């Protein structure tokens, strides 16, 4: 499940046990990415807070399925199959259009922005996410202006930025600790966007 020791749900005590209770899915399943934090529960708490606030918060205005798509794109760029699998499944469920979701997945797998069945503004968001992921030191003000030019407001640009940045963090957590999807229930997410402190997965 990972290259470092983890504490299973059944053996958790104290703070870790209370955190596990907040992130469990069906049958008390805890995703391996969260299990990887078990030796330092405070890092799990931080991870879940930023994940929920960045991707699953009612204050966001961009469609949640598209924020998931940005996450899948960044994860593909980083070679993180774990996050690609989890978040493609979540995106597909939220989009509720299997054919379109599968076409997005195919284009993403080929790193082909233009082939994704998305609108021009969404294509530009993926270009921004790609540059931020692969060559962050080369970002310039014009990259933000390009998002404004296709209609994004600055708050929406911040959403794209934060999702892109979060997924690079999550990808490096997974890749650096050898997390696998073994035992995970793929595609669960904290669906109660109205309560940022509700982390329950379904």
PyMOL commands that set and color helices and strands:
alter all, ss='L'
color gray80, all
select helices_A, chain A and resi 9-11+14-23+26-28+32-35+41-55+64-77+81-95+98-109+113-115+120-134+136-138+141-149+154-177
alter helices_A, ss='H'
color red, helices_A
deselect
rebuild
show_as cartoon
